[in-house]
Structure formats: structure tokens, C-alpha cells
Amino acid sequence: MPLDPRTPVLVGVAQWVDRDSAPGQGLSPMDMMAGVARAAIADSGGNAAAITAAIDAIVTVRLFQDSGFGAPFGKQNNLPHCVARRIGAAPRRTVYGPVGGNTPQMLATRFMAEIAAGAHEVVLLTGCEPIRTQTRAQKAGLTLDWAEESPHDAETLGREMRFVSPHEFAHGIALPVNVYPLFENALAAHYGRSPLDHRRAIGALMARMTEVAARNPYAQIPEARTADALITPTQDNRYIGYPYTKYLNSNMFVDQAAALLVMSTAAADRLGVPEGRRVFLHGAADTVEKILVSERLDYWSSPAIREGAAHALAIAGTDIAGIAHIDLYSCFPSAVEIAADMIGIAHDDPRGLTLTGGLPYFGGPGNNYSMHAIAEVAARCRASPGTRGLVFANGGYLTKHGFGVWSTEPRPFPSADPAAPQAALDALPSPPFTEQPEGPAKIETMTVIHDRGSPAFAIVIGRLDADGTRFLAQVHEGCAALIDAPAVGRPIHVTAGTPVNRATLA
């Protein structure tokens, strides 16, 4: 049966990294994205000039500078237009994505659906992060001019999600480096491991990722490390939020960019794209967890990952055993472990859990990491025609999720709604919660936040003995006693405070 001519295909991918430029010599984000845009067009194997002229939408992933991290060298009101100007394209639509590491897969799914619906024919998606160049220039006292004005603002998608309540923020639930360790310590208890045994396990998990990064020409840190090197605190590898040392945290100090070129099958035929360059989206899903961390059902699972992955695989007509190439979002070890558990993948699966090398080692280019994962999946599917690859993308604190099943096997575009599982997820009840806890309680999970390698305070999520109500608190006096000692289930006494509740170890 012939494909609908509007069936969307991924035809071009490109990646780029800068590890060597001197302070002040790195590219601007606009130039980085223009470079990978040209490379993705060339990668399609089609008529580059005709493809460029046919691009009717350019979509860029949101930069960290516009995600609350500041823009010291100036802003741009329309990043997609800046890219279009540089590559000589004239799209009728320029779109700037929302915050979240899930957005590369979500945007690919959305705009391929728009191609299938006839709204577009050729769409370029791109993203980058220049934080390495930005940080090095600031440290050197240099001023770069990245400000650029376009005649009209970019279109933005959706409303921005508020991931943190004021109460959570007051207790230190803000930066991801403070939150993902909460999941990790809950996982250790869930698996029945001692803290030291669990640290060894996550060291082994992430050491395998460093080996992949060491072979990847686009990795920011292409260096294999042992498990011991990753988990042992040293002057260069200090604890950030226990049990995570520096080497177990996503590395956002990167100069990396990626691009995807998608178009209709009819456009691919017209523009000379060879059959062997075409990759189809067989299944997709987008799901959202309980938004606030304090509302989660527990801290060792993710119903939204479980349901989203199952939905995407079902649409693709396969299960996880039918997937040859896997990339799980890997900002922190707990994200990998929970995703693997929910999808049904062993942590030591011989297929591997990353194609890039993972965010701590390959690099964590802000919201754009999973565009690199899609590029890697596409390359492997092309190299082994008919095989399938799975991308899991994550945003927030295991909050927003995107899933894509990709293959070179021609297939009609999925008609099922990628957000279909969401209603059931929204209906799941959260545990009772209080902002004013008092009395004896037990630790549900915790992390010890460090300042320059020294314990500063512990963030505790606890349950009151009286009725199991959940609460947040901090432990200051004696917080170091929670390091490498069983903490989940440990008795504490909590006292309500303004704005921070305080807990003492029993």
C-alpha cells in the first residue's frame, strides 16, 4: 500500500561540538545553529538550494538564557529568524520552543504531525547551548555581542509550566542538582541496597556511559572513567547533593548544537532525498507527571514514564524487546534508573542505555540534549535498515516526558494522540501534604546539600507518624550523619517554621 504523500520523514541530522576554542572565540548561538542547519540539509542528500528555499518553518529549542539563567551578552527576539537569515531561508513561520529537556522529541512529534496534516511541507528544527563560551568569556572579562533584532517576534508554544511551589523553593527544591538526589536515595531504599552498595551500582551504571562518550566525536568530554573515579569524592569531584559527586551531575558547560530536517514524503521525492536517508516516526507520546515534587506518588517510580513509553511502543506495534537502539535521558543516574525500570529495561542491558554517552559526559546542552539523541538514533537506523530506536526525553524534575520510536521502515504516520495517556495520570491521587508539620516523623527520602564539598544542610521529605501526612523540612545540626548511612525510614522530629520547617534526627 503506497504511503500518503504527506507522510512525514526525518531526512537530515547534524551535530556539532566545540572543545577547543579560546575564551571569546566561540560561536554565538545563532552561528552554531546555522552551522548545523546547513549540515542537516546536506545530510539529507537532496538538492540543498532547493531544500533551503522550500523550508516553510524553522523551530528552535529554547536557550538556557531564556529559561531563567540570564543573557549577559544580549538577547534575540526571534532566534529562528536569525538562523533563517544566515542560511538564506525564508520560512513563513518561526517558532521558539518552551522550557524542558523533553522539547526536542515533543517538537519533532508535533511538527511531523503538522506535516501529516498538510500545514507544512519542510520544517527545520535546531537547538544549541553556548554556555562553555559564555562562561569562559565572562571569567576572562570579555564582552561578546550576541544581541540581534528581527523585524517580528518568534511564535512561542504553550504556556510555561511552574515546576516549583514557593514552599518547595524555600526548602531547597529548586535546582535539579538538589532534586534528583532525592529520587536517588529513595531508589537505594527501594532496591534494598546499603548506601555504599547503591553508590557502587550507580558508579557502574554511569561508567558504562563514559565509555560510550569516549567513542563519540560529538562528546564534550570524550573520556572513559571507572566507577570508583565517578563516585569517590575528591577535591576535583566533590559532593554536590549526596550521593552525587560532580561527575554524576549533568554537565551544562558545553558548546554543542544539533539540527533535524523533516519533510513530507512528497517533498522528499521532489527535492531528491534518497530513500536510504529517510527515517520514520513509528510511535510517540508526551506525558506529564504530577507537577510538584511534593505531590509525587513516591520517589522511586514514574507513572508518566511507564504509561508514555507503553503508549509510544504500542502505537509503533512493538515492545521494548523489538527496540535495537536506546537513548534514555540521563541528566542524573536516578533519571536513567527510573526510566529503565518503568520501561522494563535492565540497567546492564547489552543494548546499552545511551547512544551519546549521557548528559554528564557527552554533555547536557540545556533543553536540546535529546535532539542529539534523535540524531544518533537516526544514524543507527540508517546503518541497520529496518531496526527501531527509542528516544526518551525528560524535562523538569522527571516532570515532562517525550517518547519517540524511529525506524527506516516506511510506515504511515501514527494517528493516535500522543497525549492520550494523560487523563488517567492526572486522576492519580497524591499523598496528603502539610506545610505546617509538627511531631515525630520518618524520612521518606532526603539529600545532603554540600557547599564546596562540605555538608551544609539536608533536604528532607518526610511522613508524620500520626497519619502519614507528607511534609518538607531541612536538617542542619548533624546533617552529615545522613551520609553513607541508611536514612529512609529513620526517625526524626519536625517543627513547623516560617518559611522553613526544621527537623532533628532522633
One Martini backbone bead per residue (centre of mass of N, CA, C, O) as a GRO file, in nm:
protein
  506
    1MET     BB    1   0.093   0.038   0.026
    2PRO     BB    2   0.089   0.353  -0.028
    3LEU     BB    3   0.194   0.642   0.075
    4ASP     BB    4   0.125   0.921   0.196
    5PRO     BB    5   0.258   1.220   0.079
    6ARG     BB    6   0.242   1.345   0.388
    7THR     BB    7   0.443   1.173   0.505
    8PRO     BB    8   0.671   1.195   0.745
    9VAL     BB    9   1.032   1.274   0.740
   10LEU     BB   10   1.354   1.205   0.835
   11VAL     BB   11   1.650   1.341   0.648
   12GLY     BB   12   1.817   1.530   0.863
   13VAL     BB   13   2.136   1.542   1.041
   14ALA     BB   14   2.311   1.723   1.317
   15GLN     BB   15   2.636   1.788   1.471
   16TRP     BB   16   2.810   1.983   1.740
   17VAL     BB   17   3.145   2.072   1.867
   18ASP     BB   18   3.330   2.263   2.127
   19ARG     BB   19   3.668   2.221   2.286
   20ASP     BB   20   3.901   2.465   2.181
   21SER     BB   21   3.823   2.740   2.216
   22ALA     BB   22   3.884   3.042   2.305
   23PRO     BB   23   3.816   3.295   2.479
   24GLY     BB   24   3.582   3.460   2.264
   25GLN     BB   25   3.582   3.235   2.001
   26GLY     BB   26   3.313   3.145   2.006
   27LEU     BB   27   3.007   3.085   1.910
   28SER     BB   28   2.714   3.176   1.850
   29PRO     BB   29   2.402   3.052   1.859
   30MET     BB   30   2.332   3.127   1.565
   31ASP     BB   31   2.588   3.000   1.431
   32MET     BB   32   2.555   2.717   1.534
   33MET     BB   33   2.272   2.662   1.403
   34ALA     BB   34   2.349   2.724   1.112
   35GLY     BB   35   2.558   2.500   1.081
   36VAL     BB   36   2.362   2.254   1.136
   37ALA     BB   37   2.157   2.324   0.922
   38ARG     BB   38   2.338   2.283   0.677
   39ALA     BB   39   2.418   1.989   0.753
   40ALA     BB   40   2.131   1.865   0.741
   41ILE     BB   41   2.077   1.929   0.450
   42ALA     BB   42   2.320   1.768   0.341
   43ASP     BB   43   2.240   1.488   0.476
   44SER     BB   44   1.990   1.427   0.285
   45GLY     BB   45   2.095   1.434  -0.034
   46GLY     BB   46   1.979   1.676  -0.155
   47ASN     BB   47   1.877   1.980  -0.272
   48ALA     BB   48   1.991   2.240  -0.103
   49ALA     BB   49   1.864   2.490  -0.236
   50ALA     BB   50   1.574   2.379  -0.251
   51ILE     BB   51   1.537   2.319   0.047
   52THR     BB   52   1.582   2.600   0.160
   53ALA     BB   53   1.344   2.727  -0.007
   54ALA     BB   54   1.122   2.515   0.129
   55ILE     BB   55   1.127   2.630   0.399
   56ASP     BB   56   0.836   2.696   0.627
   57ALA     BB   57   0.992   2.612   0.904
   58ILE     BB   58   1.140   2.731   1.215
   59VAL     BB   59   1.273   2.552   1.501
   60THR     BB   60   1.361   2.636   1.839
   61VAL     BB   61   1.525   2.576   2.114
   62ARG     BB   62   1.550   2.673   2.424
   63LEU     BB   63   1.744   2.868   2.598
   64PHE     BB   64   1.886   2.924   2.900
   65GLN     BB   65   1.867   3.239   2.888
   66ASP     BB   66   1.529   3.180   2.865
   67SER     BB   67   1.528   2.992   3.159
   68GLY     BB   68   1.659   3.193   3.399
   69PHE     BB   69   1.997   3.250   3.338
   70GLY     BB   70   2.059   3.463   3.145
   71ALA     BB   71   2.193   3.746   2.915
   72PRO     BB   72   2.502   3.891   2.898
   73PHE     BB   73   2.510   3.922   2.549
   74GLY     BB   74   2.223   3.920   2.472
   75LYS     BB   75   1.929   3.923   2.278
   76GLN     BB   76   1.656   3.753   2.103
   77ASN     BB   77   1.339   3.772   1.938
   78ASN     BB   78   1.435   3.559   1.679
   79LEU     BB   79   1.605   3.286   1.634
   80PRO     BB   80   1.494   3.154   1.373
   81HIS     BB   81   1.551   3.408   1.198
   82CYS     BB   82   1.857   3.408   1.236
   83VAL     BB   83   1.894   3.144   1.087
   84ALA     BB   84   1.758   3.214   0.821
   85ARG     BB   85   1.948   3.447   0.744
   86ARG     BB   86   2.212   3.264   0.727
   87ILE     BB   87   2.083   3.035   0.511
   88GLY     BB   88   1.853   3.164   0.312
   89ALA     BB   89   1.574   3.164   0.442
   90ALA     BB   90   1.184   3.186   0.411
   91PRO     BB   91   0.989   3.150   0.646
   92ARG     BB   92   0.649   3.171   0.760
   93ARG     BB   93   0.766   3.026   1.027
   94THR     BB   94   0.855   3.106   1.374
   95VAL     BB   95   0.975   2.894   1.647
   96TYR     BB   96   0.965   2.884   2.011
   97GLY     BB   97   1.033   2.695   2.261
   98PRO     BB   98   1.001   2.552   2.553
   99VAL     BB   99   1.065   2.439   2.850
  100GLY     BB  100   1.263   2.145   2.819
  101GLY     BB  101   1.408   1.828   2.755
  102ASN     BB  102   1.147   1.720   2.588
  103THR     BB  103   1.123   1.910   2.325
  104PRO     BB  104   1.255   1.772   2.080
  105GLN     BB  105   1.047   1.542   2.059
  106MET     BB  106   0.788   1.707   2.072
  107LEU     BB  107   0.849   1.882   1.818
  108ALA     BB  108   0.878   1.654   1.618
  109THR     BB  109   0.596   1.540   1.655
  110ARG     BB  110   0.432   1.797   1.594
  111PHE     BB  111   0.557   1.870   1.303
  112MET     BB  112   0.491   1.601   1.173
  113ALA     BB  113   0.186   1.631   1.213
  114GLU     BB  114   0.163   1.890   1.040
  115ILE     BB  115   0.254   1.759   0.783
  116ALA     BB  116   0.029   1.539   0.775
  117ALA     BB  117  -0.197   1.783   0.771
  118GLY     BB  118  -0.067   2.019   0.564
  119ALA     BB  119   0.083   2.274   0.707
  120HIS     BB  120   0.352   2.137   0.605
  121GLU     BB  121   0.667   2.036   0.435
  122VAL     BB  122   0.923   2.203   0.565
  123VAL     BB  123   1.129   2.137   0.860
  124LEU     BB  124   1.335   2.310   1.093
  125LEU     BB  125   1.535   2.183   1.363
  126THR     BB  126   1.693   2.359   1.644
  127GLY     BB  127   1.988   2.361   1.871
  128CYS     BB  128   2.159   2.498   2.173
  129GLU     BB  129   2.479   2.563   2.356
  130PRO     BB  130   2.707   2.842   2.494
  131ILE     BB  131   2.825   2.812   2.796
  132ARG     BB  132   3.123   2.785   2.764
  133THR     BB  133   3.174   3.055   2.623
  134GLN     BB  134   3.028   3.238   2.823
  135THR     BB  135   3.192   3.168   3.081
  136ARG     BB  136   3.481   3.223   2.973
  137ALA     BB  137   3.432   3.520   2.901
  138GLN     BB  138   3.354   3.618   3.183
  139LYS     BB  139   3.619   3.531   3.328
  140ALA     BB  140   3.791   3.721   3.114
  141GLY     BB  141   3.624   3.999   3.071
  142LEU     BB  142   3.434   3.963   2.830
  143THR     BB  143   3.253   4.105   2.544
  144LEU     BB  144   2.968   3.999   2.379
  145ASP     BB  145   2.773   4.015   2.064
  146TRP     BB  146   2.433   3.866   2.066
  147ALA     BB  147   2.257   4.073   1.969
  148GLU     BB  148   1.926   4.045   1.795
  149GLU     BB  149   1.715   4.187   1.552
  150SER     BB  150   1.384   4.141   1.452
  151PRO     BB  151   1.088   4.232   1.289
  152HIS     BB  152   0.982   3.976   1.455
  153ASP     BB  153   0.848   3.764   1.662
  154ALA     BB  154   0.835   3.473   1.791
  155GLU     BB  155   0.675   3.196   1.821
  156THR     BB  156   0.500   3.046   2.089
  157LEU     BB  157   0.461   2.756   2.300
  158GLY     BB  158   0.263   2.767   2.521
  159ARG     BB  159   0.283   2.736   2.860
  160GLU     BB  160   0.449   2.788   3.134
  161MET     BB  161   0.581   2.586   3.379
  162ARG     BB  162   0.544   2.532   3.729
  163PHE     BB  163   0.765   2.332   3.920
  164VAL     BB  164   0.749   2.531   4.183
  165SER     BB  165   0.689   2.607   4.497
  166PRO     BB  166   0.745   2.821   4.749
  167HIS     BB  167   0.787   2.597   4.961
  168GLU     BB  168   0.996   2.435   4.808
  169PHE     BB  169   1.202   2.659   4.760
  170ALA     BB  170   1.265   2.714   5.064
  171HIS     BB  171   1.385   2.399   5.087
  172GLY     BB  172   1.557   2.354   4.791
  173ILE     BB  173   1.346   2.306   4.559
  174ALA     BB  174   1.505   2.373   4.243
  175LEU     BB  175   1.755   2.256   4.160
  176PRO     BB  176   1.838   1.959   4.020
  177VAL     BB  177   2.082   1.898   4.220
  178ASN     BB  178   1.859   1.874   4.465
  179VAL     BB  179   1.644   1.654   4.348
  180TYR     BB  180   1.760   1.386   4.226
  181PRO     BB  181   1.875   1.276   4.501
  182LEU     BB  182   1.598   1.203   4.615
  183PHE     BB  183   1.552   0.969   4.422
  184GLU     BB  184   1.808   0.805   4.482
  185ASN     BB  185   1.753   0.736   4.786
  186ALA     BB  186   1.488   0.592   4.727
  187LEU     BB  187   1.607   0.370   4.547
  188ALA     BB  188   1.792   0.233   4.748
  189ALA     BB  189   1.556   0.137   4.929
  190HIS     BB  190   1.392  -0.011   4.712
  191TYR     BB  191   1.642  -0.214   4.645
  192GLY     BB  192   1.795  -0.283   4.927
  193ARG     BB  193   2.039  -0.090   4.966
  194SER     BB  194   2.312   0.028   5.053
  195PRO     BB  195   2.464   0.318   5.011
  196LEU     BB  196   2.731   0.198   4.901
  197ASP     BB  197   2.611  -0.003   4.699
  198HIS     BB  198   2.461   0.214   4.537
  199ARG     BB  199   2.702   0.381   4.449
  200ARG     BB  200   2.831   0.150   4.289
  201ALA     BB  201   2.597   0.112   4.088
  202ILE     BB  202   2.601   0.402   3.966
  203GLY     BB  203   2.892   0.387   3.875
  204ALA     BB  204   2.856   0.154   3.672
  205LEU     BB  205   2.639   0.285   3.498
  206MET     BB  206   2.813   0.549   3.420
  207ALA     BB  207   3.069   0.418   3.310
  208ARG     BB  208   2.935   0.312   3.051
  209MET     BB  209   2.886   0.599   2.940
  210THR     BB  210   3.180   0.695   2.913
  211GLU     BB  211   3.250   0.490   2.689
  212VAL     BB  212   3.066   0.620   2.479
  213ALA     BB  213   3.181   0.908   2.487
  214ALA     BB  214   3.475   0.826   2.399
  215ARG     BB  215   3.348   0.749   2.093
  216ASN     BB  216   3.232   1.043   2.059
  217PRO     BB  217   3.279   1.318   1.847
  218TYR     BB  218   3.043   1.503   2.019
  219ALA     BB  219   3.178   1.508   2.283
  220GLN     BB  220   3.284   1.702   2.546
  221ILE     BB  221   3.380   1.427   2.725
  222PRO     BB  222   3.605   1.193   2.586
  223GLU     BB  223   3.600   0.997   2.878
  224ALA     BB  224   3.694   0.732   3.050
  225ARG     BB  225   3.552   0.595   3.355
  226THR     BB  226   3.538   0.480   3.656
  227ALA     BB  227   3.342   0.412   3.915
  228ASP     BB  228   3.528   0.520   4.135
  229ALA     BB  229   3.581   0.799   4.001
  230LEU     BB  230   3.276   0.891   4.019
  231ILE     BB  231   3.212   0.833   4.351
  232THR     BB  232   3.469   0.968   4.455
  233PRO     BB  233   3.553   1.202   4.672
  234THR     BB  234   3.713   1.505   4.568
  235GLN     BB  235   3.837   1.802   4.482
  236ASP     BB  236   3.727   1.745   4.170
  237ASN     BB  237   3.478   1.545   4.314
  238ARG     BB  238   3.244   1.672   4.464
  239TYR     BB  239   2.994   1.709   4.645
  240ILE     BB  240   2.661   1.821   4.602
  241GLY     BB  241   2.424   1.587   4.617
  242TYR     BB  242   2.358   1.343   4.798
  243PRO     BB  243   2.534   1.095   4.610
  244TYR     BB  244   2.652   1.334   4.429
  245THR     BB  245   2.890   1.399   4.232
  246LYS     BB  246   3.004   1.584   3.982
  247TYR     BB  247   3.023   1.326   3.774
  248LEU     BB  248   2.684   1.285   3.821
  249ASN     BB  249   2.635   1.549   3.667
  250SER     BB  250   2.521   1.751   3.461
  251ASN     BB  251   2.676   1.910   3.172
  252MET     BB  252   2.637   2.260   3.080
  253PHE     BB  253   2.947   2.319   2.984
  254VAL     BB  254   2.873   2.384   2.660
  255ASP     BB  255   2.935   2.335   2.294
  256GLN     BB  256   2.627   2.268   2.135
  257ALA     BB  257   2.470   2.117   1.836
  258ALA     BB  258   2.150   2.067   1.655
  259ALA     BB  259   1.971   1.899   1.376
  260LEU     BB  260   1.650   1.881   1.196
  261LEU     BB  261   1.499   1.731   0.898
  262VAL     BB  262   1.163   1.772   0.787
  263MET     BB  263   0.927   1.595   0.564
  264SER     BB  264   0.759   1.510   0.312
  265THR     BB  265   0.748   1.267   0.083
  266ALA     BB  266   0.696   1.452  -0.156
  267ALA     BB  267   0.933   1.644  -0.099
  268ALA     BB  268   1.155   1.431  -0.106
  269ASP     BB  269   1.110   1.357  -0.398
  270ARG     BB  270   1.141   1.646  -0.524
  271LEU     BB  271   1.438   1.700  -0.360
  272GLY     BB  272   1.620   1.425  -0.374
  273VAL     BB  273   1.575   1.214  -0.148
  274PRO     BB  274   1.689   0.940  -0.046
  275GLU     BB  275   1.569   0.655   0.089
  276GLY     BB  276   1.823   0.605   0.294
  277ARG     BB  277   1.752   0.890   0.464
  278ARG     BB  278   1.483   0.775   0.581
  279VAL     BB  279   1.288   0.853   0.880
  280PHE     BB  280   1.045   0.715   1.092
  281LEU     BB  281   0.758   0.772   1.293
  282HIS     BB  282   0.597   0.517   1.474
  283GLY     BB  283   0.607   0.649   1.775
  284ALA     BB  284   0.430   0.848   2.035
  285ALA     BB  285   0.476   1.058   2.341
  286ASP     BB  286   0.314   1.274   2.597
  287THR     BB  287   0.400   1.341   2.941
  288VAL     BB  288   0.282   1.416   3.286
  289GLU     BB  289   0.353   1.469   3.590
  290LYS     BB  290   0.338   1.554   3.881
  291ILE     BB  291   0.449   1.860   3.919
  292LEU     BB  292   0.508   1.841   4.208
  293VAL     BB  293   0.719   1.686   4.416
  294SER     BB  294   0.515   1.676   4.668
  295GLU     BB  295   0.295   1.500   4.475
  296ARG     BB  296   0.418   1.243   4.455
  297LEU     BB  297   0.376   0.915   4.504
  298ASP     BB  298   0.688   0.882   4.470
  299TYR     BB  299   1.073   0.837   4.442
  300TRP     BB  300   1.095   0.548   4.238
  301SER     BB  301   0.880   0.647   4.025
  302SER     BB  302   0.685   0.666   3.689
  303PRO     BB  303   0.388   0.675   3.544
  304ALA     BB  304   0.450   0.855   3.291
  305ILE     BB  305   0.666   0.671   3.172
  306ARG     BB  306   0.517   0.406   3.158
  307GLU     BB  307   0.276   0.509   2.979
  308GLY     BB  308   0.429   0.649   2.749
  309ALA     BB  309   0.597   0.411   2.647
  310ALA     BB  310   0.366   0.214   2.596
  311HIS     BB  311   0.222   0.391   2.388
  312ALA     BB  312   0.448   0.421   2.177
  313LEU     BB  313   0.495   0.116   2.130
  314ALA     BB  314   0.208   0.042   2.045
  315ILE     BB  315   0.190   0.223   1.798
  316ALA     BB  316   0.452   0.073   1.671
  317GLY     BB  317   0.415  -0.244   1.716
  318THR     BB  318   0.574  -0.289   1.995
  319ASP     BB  319   0.843  -0.359   2.209
  320ILE     BB  320   1.134  -0.347   2.382
  321ALA     BB  321   1.249  -0.601   2.227
  322GLY     BB  322   1.220  -0.432   1.936
  323ILE     BB  323   1.466  -0.261   2.036
  324ALA     BB  324   1.798  -0.159   1.938
  325HIS     BB  325   1.787   0.159   2.017
  326ILE     BB  326   1.895   0.350   2.312
  327ASP     BB  327   1.776   0.666   2.474
  328LEU     BB  328   1.821   0.788   2.793
  329TYR     BB  329   1.774   1.018   2.999
  330SER     BB  330   2.092   1.153   3.181
  331CYS     BB  331   2.131   1.380   3.404
  332PHE     BB  332   2.084   1.144   3.613
  333PRO     BB  333   2.078   0.837   3.740
  334SER     BB  334   1.774   0.832   3.828
  335ALA     BB  335   1.656   0.873   3.545
  336VAL     BB  336   1.757   0.606   3.431
  337GLU     BB  337   1.643   0.403   3.636
  338ILE     BB  338   1.344   0.478   3.617
  339ALA     BB  339   1.308   0.442   3.316
  340ALA     BB  340   1.398   0.149   3.300
  341ASP     BB  341   1.187   0.037   3.496
  342MET     BB  342   0.928   0.141   3.343
  343ILE     BB  343   1.006   0.001   3.058
  344GLY     BB  344   1.193  -0.272   3.097
  345ILE     BB  345   1.511  -0.224   3.167
  346ALA     BB  346   1.810  -0.315   3.219
  347HIS     BB  347   2.091  -0.162   3.343
  348ASP     BB  348   2.272  -0.401   3.172
  349ASP     BB  349   2.195  -0.380   2.893
  350PRO     BB  350   2.351  -0.465   2.593
  351ARG     BB  351   2.237  -0.211   2.431
  352GLY     BB  352   2.208   0.009   2.614
  353LEU     BB  353   2.117   0.358   2.743
  354THR     BB  354   2.319   0.498   2.533
  355LEU     BB  355   2.437   0.693   2.237
  356THR     BB  356   2.623   0.939   2.348
  357GLY     BB  357   2.702   0.930   2.697
  358GLY     BB  358   2.558   1.148   2.835
  359LEU     BB  359   2.523   1.444   3.010
  360PRO     BB  360   2.795   1.433   3.187
  361TYR     BB  361   2.979   1.363   2.907
  362PHE     BB  362   2.870   1.450   2.643
  363GLY     BB  363   2.627   1.646   2.736
  364GLY     BB  364   2.414   1.939   2.852
  365PRO     BB  365   2.231   2.125   2.620
  366GLY     BB  366   2.001   2.180   2.790
  367ASN     BB  367   1.708   2.135   2.606
  368ASN     BB  368   1.881   1.973   2.350
  369TYR     BB  369   1.981   1.680   2.387
  370SER     BB  370   1.758   1.496   2.228
  371MET     BB  371   1.853   1.578   1.945
  372HIS     BB  372   2.103   1.400   1.958
  373ALA     BB  373   1.955   1.134   2.000
  374ILE     BB  374   1.802   1.137   1.732
  375ALA     BB  375   2.054   1.144   1.554
  376GLU     BB  376   2.163   0.870   1.655
  377VAL     BB  377   1.923   0.696   1.578
  378ALA     BB  378   1.924   0.760   1.276
  379ALA     BB  379   2.207   0.646   1.216
  380ARG     BB  380   2.141   0.350   1.307
  381CYS     BB  381   1.900   0.298   1.121
  382ARG     BB  382   2.054   0.340   0.859
  383ALA     BB  383   2.275   0.116   0.918
  384SER     BB  384   1.996  -0.065   1.013
  385PRO     BB  385   1.764  -0.152   0.837
  386GLY     BB  386   1.450  -0.185   1.027
  387THR     BB  387   1.522  -0.077   1.277
  388ARG     BB  388   1.479   0.037   1.618
  389GLY     BB  389   1.429   0.347   1.805
  390LEU     BB  390   1.463   0.497   2.139
  391VAL     BB  391   1.334   0.801   2.281
  392PHE     BB  392   1.401   0.963   2.596
  393ALA     BB  393   1.253   1.257   2.727
  394ASN     BB  394   1.334   1.525   2.973
  395GLY     BB  395   1.166   1.744   3.213
  396GLY     BB  396   1.271   1.879   3.486
  397TYR     BB  397   1.164   1.653   3.759
  398LEU     BB  398   1.042   1.423   3.615
  399THR     BB  399   0.786   1.566   3.445
  400LYS     BB  400   0.854   1.575   3.133
  401HIS     BB  401   0.763   1.364   2.845
  402GLY     BB  402   0.935   1.204   2.565
  403PHE     BB  403   0.848   0.985   2.281
  404GLY     BB  404   1.039   0.784   2.033
  405VAL     BB  405   0.984   0.583   1.739
  406TRP     BB  406   1.234   0.468   1.511
  407SER     BB  407   1.253   0.418   1.139
  408THR     BB  408   1.308   0.308   0.800
  409GLU     BB  409   1.038   0.193   0.795
  410PRO     BB  410   0.772   0.226   0.627
  411ARG     BB  411   0.508   0.442   0.772
  412PRO     BB  412   0.246   0.555   0.889
  413PHE     BB  413   0.137   0.801   1.058
  414PRO     BB  414   0.043   0.846   1.361
  415SER     BB  415  -0.299   0.880   1.487
  416ALA     BB  416  -0.244   0.887   1.769
  417ASP     BB  417  -0.252   1.041   2.064
  418PRO     BB  418   0.030   1.137   2.251
  419ALA     BB  419  -0.175   1.236   2.512
  420ALA     BB  420  -0.374   1.002   2.605
  421PRO     BB  421  -0.259   0.915   2.906
  422GLN     BB  422  -0.315   1.173   3.093
  423ALA     BB  423  -0.587   1.144   3.241
  424ALA     BB  424  -0.500   0.908   3.428
  425LEU     BB  425  -0.266   1.060   3.564
  426ASP     BB  426  -0.433   1.301   3.683
  427ALA     BB  427  -0.612   1.095   3.873
  428LEU     BB  428  -0.397   1.054   4.059
  429PRO     BB  429  -0.324   1.038   4.383
  430SER     BB  430  -0.205   1.226   4.641
  431PRO     BB  431  -0.058   1.273   4.912
  432PRO     BB  432  -0.076   1.405   5.196
  433PHE     BB  433  -0.025   1.763   5.286
  434THR     BB  434   0.205   1.980   5.478
  435GLU     BB  435   0.336   2.306   5.590
  436GLN     BB  436   0.268   2.226   5.921
  437PRO     BB  437   0.465   2.042   6.089
  438GLU     BB  438   0.433   1.806   6.379
  439GLY     BB  439   0.657   1.585   6.512
  440PRO     BB  440   0.681   1.272   6.463
  441ALA     BB  441   0.895   1.100   6.217
  442LYS     BB  442   0.985   1.009   5.874
  443ILE     BB  443   1.193   0.931   5.623
  444GLU     BB  444   1.148   0.918   5.275
  445THR     BB  445   1.363   1.138   5.183
  446MET     BB  446   1.703   1.255   5.084
  447THR     BB  447   1.958   1.527   5.106
  448VAL     BB  448   2.295   1.647   5.098
  449ILE     BB  449   2.405   1.962   5.091
  450HIS     BB  450   2.681   2.116   4.935
  451ASP     BB  451   2.973   2.330   5.017
  452ARG     BB  452   3.255   2.276   4.879
  453GLY     BB  453   3.220   1.963   4.999
  454SER     BB  454   3.037   2.052   5.242
  455PRO     BB  455   2.811   2.014   5.468
  456ALA     BB  456   2.505   2.207   5.510
  457PHE     BB  457   2.228   2.048   5.433
  458ALA     BB  458   1.908   1.894   5.459
  459ILE     BB  459   1.672   1.744   5.257
  460VAL     BB  460   1.333   1.665   5.358
  461ILE     BB  461   1.112   1.394   5.311
  462GLY     BB  462   0.818   1.331   5.502
  463ARG     BB  463   0.639   1.141   5.764
  464LEU     BB  464   0.394   1.129   5.978
  465ASP     BB  465   0.312   0.919   6.229
  466ALA     BB  466   0.008   0.977   6.277
  467ASP     BB  467  -0.087   0.987   5.924
  468GLY     BB  468   0.133   1.020   5.675
  469THR     BB  469   0.199   1.299   5.627
  470ARG     BB  470   0.348   1.511   5.419
  471PHE     BB  471   0.679   1.680   5.416
  472LEU     BB  472   0.898   1.956   5.466
  473ALA     BB  473   1.259   1.980   5.539
  474GLN     BB  474   1.538   2.067   5.752
  475VAL     BB  475   1.880   1.973   5.819
  476HIS     BB  476   2.155   2.085   6.018
  477GLU     BB  477   2.211   1.932   6.265
  478GLY     BB  478   2.389   1.653   6.170
  479CYS     BB  479   2.372   1.591   5.852
  480ALA     BB  480   2.627   1.402   5.808
  481ALA     BB  481   2.482   1.136   5.924
  482LEU     BB  482   2.340   1.076   5.628
  483ILE     BB  483   2.605   0.970   5.524
  484ASP     BB  484   2.633   0.646   5.450
  485ALA     BB  485   2.338   0.608   5.578
  486PRO     BB  486   2.055   0.499   5.673
  487ALA     BB  487   1.750   0.706   5.611
  488VAL     BB  488   1.516   0.562   5.525
  489GLY     BB  489   1.299   0.562   5.809
  490ARG     BB  490   1.410   0.764   5.990
  491PRO     BB  491   1.389   0.918   6.277
  492ILE     BB  492   1.211   1.225   6.350
  493HIS     BB  493   1.176   1.581   6.428
  494VAL     BB  494   0.920   1.822   6.365
  495THR     BB  495   0.917   2.184   6.293
  496ALA     BB  496   0.755   2.452   6.238
  497GLY     BB  497   0.812   2.713   5.988
  498THR     BB  498   0.939   3.051   5.879
  499PRO     BB  499   0.968   2.902   5.582
  500VAL     BB  500   1.118   2.665   5.753
  501ASN     BB  501   1.139   2.351   5.830
  502ARG     BB  502   1.247   2.155   6.115
  503ALA     BB  503   1.483   1.888   6.168
  504THR     BB  504   1.557   1.610   6.384
  505LEU     BB  505   1.747   1.364   6.494
  506ALA     BB  506   1.675   1.067   6.682
   0.00000   0.00000   0.00000
